[in-house]
């Protein structure tokens, strides 16, 4: 119903705006983060996923509040604990005119785990499916090995492409535009890495004509450049307004600020791969250690309690952050209020370090991006200063996101001991965190895909597996709480805060802001 209301609204707005090709029907946005590929299955990265939803579509959408609504599937239901039926939308065509059918879904899901050189695979979303049966061109039956209550949510993260492209196209074909064919409201026009992505309206879109003829995403990593582009009218919106520029934009009658607490949790983690040693960690006098201090929960808790999160919120984030006790937004877990952060207590932190045998302190290198999250380098600088007060010297290595992620991803976490990351669960569910962030990971990379520090507790693993198949919400929430409680008590990770989404917007444009930071132009309209 929400989708139909949106279609009706767009149709009404289309009647009010100038005809196709008019300048008034063009819109541009300044993005902080670059787009690494136009291949929807190559890199599971938030900026990619958001932009590519304009070109391609999944079976299941999420509305602005995160609720599941029909996409290329009009309905879905569990036939039994292991079997799901999906009814597909009829009369949908890809951008090249070919009809959308069940064959395209099957071919897409077959391609997902087999994309060469993928730095972050989408395969986790299709892995639960062990058997697929086509009932008719618009009906699919999926069978899972075990009950999987999150299947509709998972499939909402996988964009569908034509069968012919799924079977043959390489990532390079998508980036050139040759294979960038979906069913979405916009068509591919241009992709210049680290500069821009240009899309044009798909006038045959099944959901009705969009309010924009041309949409341009400009990559403006430099915060000052983003603000300047907005002020000059080069773009009509920017994401991640620098905190230093908030007052200036707020006082300008031509612009508005949109802010919303995001689902992304910013956190730091410590290398727990080996009992014997950890890279870039030594005694305070520079001498090597004969054991890994981060395997000791007392040391991890000491780091946690040395961080003054309220100071980071007020001084670094200027109030635009919500301190977090968990690795998931409170909006996504009903029992999150039961958890409280370990209190800021430098004296307690010193005692914990002394009890663990490090009374004289430690020296550690901290890896940090300087252009990925809101005030990321400033957050790391604050952490460095705070840990210095408890005898821990931090050598900060802040780098552009390209170098930073290349180091962390390429090494699988082996080549870093203390790092900052952010995480938004694509499924809007705690199980996503327990799988990807706290899931035990072996030396070959099997396990928690983004558990680069390799925090590992078999009890959490056992609970995670039960959570996946439990259909009773109360029982499921209780197990989630148990798992998070173990991670919290052991300070397996150090959550910091949920960053606020602050967008600068021309008052000529009206938008809908989502907590997952997806910027979707079919929720935008001209004022």
C-alpha positions, 0 to 999 in steps of 0.5 A: 500500500505504501508503494502504491501511495508513493506511485500516486504521489509521484504521478501527481507531482509529475503533472505539476512539474515542467516537461521532460528535459527542463532544468527544473527536473534535474537534481544533484547531491554532494556525497562524502564517500566514493562509489566503488562500483556499479556492479550491485553484487561486487562490494557490499558497501553502504554508499554503493548499496544506496546509489544502486537502488536507483538502477536496480531493485530487490524483491523486498524494499524497506520504507523510510521507517525500515519496514519491509514492503513489496518490491519486485515481489508483491508478497511472500509467505512461509509455507513451513519452517524451511520453505518460502513462497515469493510472488513476483510482480508482473508487467515489469521490464528491465531497462533494455525492454526484456521482461522480468521473470523468475529466471532472472532472480535465479540467475542473479542469486547464482551469480552473487557468491561468484563475483571475482575479487569481491572485497565484501561479498553479498553472498551472506544474504543468499547463502541460507537458500539451498534449493530454488524451484520456479513454479511459474514465471512469477512464483518462486519457492525457496528452501533453506537448510534450517529455519531462517526467519530473516530471509525476506529481509536478507533478500531485500539486500540483493538487487536483481539483474537480467539473466543474460547479464548475470550469466556473462557480465563482469564487474567492468561491464557494469562500471562501463554501463554496458551491463548496468541494466536493472528495473529501477526508476533510473537508468545508468548514464555515466560513472567516473570513479571518485568524481560522479555518477549520473542517472537519467529517468526510466520513463517506462518504470513500473512504479510510475514516472519519477519527479526527476529527469536527471540525477547526479551524484558528485563525489566531494570527499572534502567537507569544505568543497561539499559546503561550497557546492551547496552554497553555490547551487552546484548541488541541492543537497549534501550529506555529512555536513561538517559540524563546524558549518552547521551554524552557518547553514542554519542561519541561511534562509536558503537552506535547511538542515535535516538531522536524524539519528542513524542506525550506524554504530561507531566502535573501536576494536582490539586485535584478539587473534593470537595469545602470544602477540599482536602487531604494533603493540609493545610495553610502554618502553618499546620492549616486545611483549610475550603475550597479547594484552588484548586477549585479556578482558581486563585490558579491553575493559580498561580501554573502554573505561578510559574513554569519556564518551560524553566528552566525545559527544559534546566536544567532538560531535557537538551533541550530534551523537548518541552514546551506545552500549551495544553494537546495534541501534536501540531502535533495532532491538527492543531490549536495548534499554537493559544495557548501560555503557561501562562508566568512564573511570580512569582510575578503574582503568589504571587498576585493571591494567595493573591487575592484568600486569601492565601497570607501566602501560602499553604502546599501541598503533591505532588505525583510523579513517579520516574521511569516512565517518563523521569526525572520524579522525577527531574521534580517534584523536580524542581517544588517543588523549584519553588513553594517555591519561591511563598510561597507554601511548597511542600512535595514531595512523589516520589515512584516507578511507581508500588506504585505510580499508585496503589495509584492514580488509586486505589483512583480514585484521591481522595487520592492525591492533586497534581500529575504528569502524562503523556498522549498519546492519543491512537486515535491521536485525541483531543477528546480522551483528552477531554473524558479521561482527562478533562471529568467530573467524578462522585464519582463512577468513571463514566466519564473521566477515567483518570481525577483523579483531576476532573476538570469539566466544563459543557461547555467543556462537551457539546463541547466534545459531539458535537465534537464527531459527527461533520464530518466537519473538520473546524467546528470540529477544531473550537469546539476543540479550544473552549474547549481547550481555556476554559481549558486553561483560567481556568488552569484546568490542568498545561501542562509542555512539550512533552518529547523527545524519546531518544533511544540508538541503536547498529549500527548493527540495523536499526530502525524506531522511532515513535512519540507514542513510540511504539517499533515495531520490524517489523520496525527494521532490521539488518544493 
